[in-house]
């Protein structure tokens, strides 16, 4: 007998009323599985304890859901263990090492690497403990092991079969391997955090933010760095003025940048690695050589492949369930973060969306709110701030000049304000390195469409400026706002 048959007086509810209420738990019935396999039931199974998975698991548990979180590696994912946190700590260490080596002749930046790694490892270990404790306090069951999707609503972990109506894939991404002969000789950005000592020279393959960050960090630790970029410029998704300014800054620091350089072969050569590359035409930045079309080479003690990251989905059993993929190889999801399989969701780097920790966290929390609590507010992904933690740092929010002109239809509908200046910090240190501020403005309305900066303080400033863009800030608002002086931020205000 159904609940409605037992209580016929229960009023019928509209569909809109039902969809707005918290979703009640409906535990799937036990099925027939492997002989002797232990079965465990939950409301929500999350695969991957990175930023998105942890955020979703904790939020769902806070709504009263029974949550099982499965992770095969360390809790915290790439961000905590091999990405944002250790990278930025190394960037701080590289900056301090560069300052000390410039001030004290007996201090060598490369000798400071061991101390930096000890500090990074200690912080990562601390965060692992913090994440685990917070999950336990939230009531999340944490399982360590390899997870694989079985039948719909089932996840296999070792000899256990987990069952839930809702399953989240938050498995993150992994470094893309260099697809050339000898590509196995190259290390990845993950490997750098395991180095106990530094090579004397390094060839970095790639022109994106990971390649630029690692090149900048290691160069400040005293490594001779060659940066081989397949495209015509660094950071193709950033504003062209910002990328050009950073290119010049990196070259001034001694990094040799080879543009239009397509790596074709890596080969071991007497304890070093020979990198063969073919110029694709144009001028190579940093050394002034014209692309000749013939294969050229350079030698380095180590090679870092930083050519992007791919969604981590090997061994999950996606093919058996016919989970649809996106154009870039990630798991395809709709606006509700649903995959092509009913009850299966995906967030963060596992999808084709922006591979950023805050995006994964916002997606995970919103999904948990929608599934197990009241409808949460969706984050505004139109104004995502981006930063590259190199030296000097760059940061951006909103539209680049090229993107704004394309959106407007005509370049004359867009106006830009560009300022270059040497900060007091650099002047005190005896550096003539210029900072850059660029605003992209709607020429008719005066609304600011994008803000782009190069300066050590740029990431912190752009975070606040993202709010201003969301609220529709106009140029005259900036011009009539009292500045805080003396600061780098005041350059944004006219």
Secondary structure, DSSP 8 states (H G I E B T S, - for coil): --HHHHTTTS----HHHHHHS------------STT-EEEE-SEEEE--SHHHHHHHHHHHHTT--EEEEESS-TTHHHHHTSHHHHHHHHHHHHHHHHHHHH-TT--GGGGHHHHHHHHHHHHHHHHHHHHHHHHHHT-EEEES-EEE-STTEEEETTEEEE-SEEEE---EEE----SBTGGGSB-HHHHTT-SS--SEEEEE--SHHHHHHHHHHHHTT-EEEEE-SSSSS-TTS-HHHHHHHHHHHHHTT-EEETTEEEEEEEEETTEEEEEEEE-SSB-TTT--B--SSEEEEEESEEEE-S-EEE--TTS-HHHHT--B-TTSSB---TT-B-SSTTEEE-GGGBSS---HHHHHHHHHHHHHHHHSS------TTS--EEE-SSS-EEEEE--HHHHHHHHSSGGGEEEEEEEE--HHHHHTT----EEEEEEEETTT-BEEEEEEESTTHHHHHHHHHHHHHTT-BHHHHHTS---SS-SGGGGG-
